[in-house]
Amino acid sequence: MHRSLSIVSFLVENKPGVLFNVTNLFRRRGFNIESISVGPLDDPELARMTITVRADSRVLNQIVEQLDKMVDVIKVKRLDPIRTVAREMILVKLQTSDPMAREEALKNINSYHGLILDIDAESIIAEVTGETEMIDEFLKKVSPIGILEFSRTGVTALEKGRLRL
Amino acid sequence: MLRISGAEAFVKALKREEVDTVFGLPGGAILPICDALYDSDIRFILARHEQGAAHMADGYARASGRVGVCLATSGPGATNLVTGIATANIDSSPVVAFTGQVPIPMIGTDAFQEVDIIGVSASVTKYNIQVRRAADIPWAVKAAFYLASTGRKGAVLVDIPKDVQVSVEDMEFPEKVSFRGYRVQEEPDPRELDWASVLLSRAKRPMILAGGGVISSNASRELVALAEALMAPVATTLMGKGAVPKDHPLYVGGCGMHGTGEANTLLAEADVLLVVGARLSDRTTGLVKDFSPNAKVIHVDIDRSEIDKNVETVTRVVGDARLALVGILDRLRRIRLESSGDSEWVRRINELRELYVMPEAKGNPHMRAPEVIKALRRSLPRDAIVTTEVGQCQMWASLYFDSYAPRTFLTSGGLGTMGWGFPAAIGAKAARRDVPVVDIAGDGSFAMTENNLATSVEEELPVIVVILNNRMLGMVAQWQRLFYGRRYFGVELGKAPDFVKLAEAYGAVGARPESLEELEREVRRAIEVDQTTVIDVPIDPEENVFPMVPPGKGLKEFIMGA
């Protein structure tokens, strides 16, 4: 069966232990999390979580149902893949003590519409935002320059137009 | 508004839930609550190990349909409850467990008897709560009872730090609690009922599989009415036993790994299968692709995550089992049934029933387990409650003990917890003083929680334990005989203990009958004298439970003997 990458987005009670219970559910039932992102909403008692998973349709259905069953999960939706915008952000620190490397880094950051957050004699920290595949591609491009470290946020996503969670 | 301590508010909140009995064991971190209970009329049943307390609460809940309550201290008290909580939760039994906890400032310091019971119990409860303020206790108790007893019922744990029990605050007792993320759909969607009814009305060979949900929602009467309207045979899962009286002509017994030949065969032949309140576990379905392969499956369950989890369905009805059955019955009365009473199908039930009568074993000097169970049945009133331990004794009880009413056959189905039956029987007795309660036990299982003899005797909750004593961990031994070339490993229990002397040591009655007649006499006497009685029945150490579907096989491939 086809195991494509899917995005599940859900509202939860914004209180201690909920993130544990959600990840505990995924662990216990053997669902693999590819990425997870969480943030509070305008109502401070609520938070929105976005999880990307690789699963066939049967498992995906179980993930949605099992999440929905949790007392602290208020609303769950598998986002419609063709009507969803999804983004993640990466912070990357590049080795740029060599002027050639620095030039190459700046060129790449520019072409991926990145921002430069910090520069010193040895390194640059850049911020790049985009779809997961684009971030992967960017990392591949800059890896010959020398990546000192990086950190990705995981995917966050919204459905287009009238669609709501 | 009342200004009282957390512990006093706790007792008041229990009273508001009409709690009459609490099973437990005290300890340091729950002392303020014990002290508040001292002044109440709630009966406290002292277990000798917290696992027993949890099973007692579970037995109380299953026998009565009310929430069972257990209580323990922090640390080891709390972790000892865990097996009992898990057992109740997987079988959707409404149990609320209260644990003491070290004072809030000490949480996270690895203090004496500190265990993160919230983390530990997360996977085996429906919900858990750590109370952080005394003023939240009334809400937490109300919430725990509400969650445990609604929707798909289950176990809820409430952890109460000691300083929270002591703290005096203004208390408000809510009439209702709600959770934004917890909605129970009791009333089924009419369109789902329409679909289910149309499918059933067109069936040539309809069949019903009833699970524990039928008992939990008190839907036995409606289930029988539907079966009669459709002339459909009814099988039960282990948890559904008792939902249909054994002597009903459409009842074909349990299905699954140790189901009856007729139930497992009919499942393979049915063209429409209505599953009601069952989660279709591996023990029930056998190899999933061969489970009722010719049937369109309709699944009724209050927990929508169970539908299509293990078995693919054609249509679903999400909602309370009783309301769903009423809805389907109403519709069937309006639709003209196209195939009701298909005489061929009904004849098939009786044909198979006669075909799969177990052969008598000849020339064996031992009492045979099925005969022991039948003799026990003869000596009990129709409404007696039976609990079981786990293993061969449980499967023999499932196959050969005739149950006639819901809540009279109680067993650890999902978790298969050895040692469950005896404390659960004590809990059931606390709920139902009016009927005899019998634990059908094996020697291995009974030994796991036999210390509860003290509770049964001291608390005057007399139950009868009938031990099918093969001096073996019998089911494991059976698998080793059948699938591991008789290489016995870790299953031979030897002669210890002498269960008659053990019973006597606790002040209970012990007996070792040498014939079925003697067994019946002992059971009748135990009922009459109303004393805790252990009846030790020696059986053949190598007797097998049949029929059996070998692991990994389809239900139709059951074997009747080795």
Interface residues (C-beta under 8 A of the other chain):
Chain A: L11 V12 E13 G17 F20 N21 N24 R28 R58 N61 Q62 E65 Q66 D68 K69 M70 V71 D72 V73 I74 K75
Chain B: I118 G119 A122 S123 K126 Y127 L147 F179 R180 G181 Y182 D303 R304 S305 D308 K309
